[in-house]
């Protein structure tokens, strides 16, 4: 699981240069939920989010993690902020 979290962090940071990325395991919020895949929470602070709507900011993150969303991530909670 930690490998996935590091991979997520690295992918976002390498795509959104000079961003701050925090990745959390949100599994505890889904107790009794038997779905496969990781439950992930991320916080991304990035100057490039300026002048973008929250939807556009989240779309940027989903594009970066599109492969992981298909196979490894079941649930993704995103918090974005401008630096």
N, C-alpha and C positions, 0 to 999 in steps of 0.2 A: 504494500500500500504506500509506504514512504517513497518508493521508487516512482510511483505515479505522481505523487505530490511534487517531488523534485522535478519531474519531467514537465509538469504543468507550469511550475514557477519558471523554469529555464526557457520554455517556449514563449511565454508571455514576455519575459524580460528581454529576450533576444529579438523579439519582433517590435516591442514598444520600448525603444532605447531610453534609458534614464528613468524607467518606471520603478515604482516600489510595488512589490507583489507579496501578499501574504496568503498562504494556502492552509485551510483548516479541514480536519476530518469532521464531517457533520453526521456521521453514522448514528451517534447517540440520539439525535432528534428523530430517528426513524426506527425506534425500537419496535420489534414485532413485524417489521416490514421485510418480507422475504425476497424482494427483488434483487437481482444480481447487479453487480457494478458498484462503484464507489459513490458515496454521498459527499460532495465537495463544496466547501465555501471558499470564495476567493475575494480578496480586497485588492483593488488595483488603483494606484494613484499615478496619474500620468498627465503631463502638461498638454499632450496632444488631444486630450478629451475636450479641451476648451472649444467653445462654439459648436459642440456636438450635443444632441439630445441624449438623454439616458438610453433610449432605445438604440441609437447609433453607437453609443459606447459599448453597450452589451453585445450588439451585433459584431463589433470588432473582436470582442473576446470569443464569441462563439465561432467566428471564422478561424481564429488561431487554434482553437481546440476541437475543430470539426471531426478529426479522426478519432480522438479520445471519446468524444460524445457518442460516436457510433459503436464503440467497443468496450470502453473501460469505465465511463462515467454514467451513472444512472440519474443522479440529481446534481444540479449545479446552482448554487446561490451566489449571485454576483453583486458586489458593492463597488461602485466606481466613483472616483473623485478626481478633481483637477488639482494638480500640485500647487 
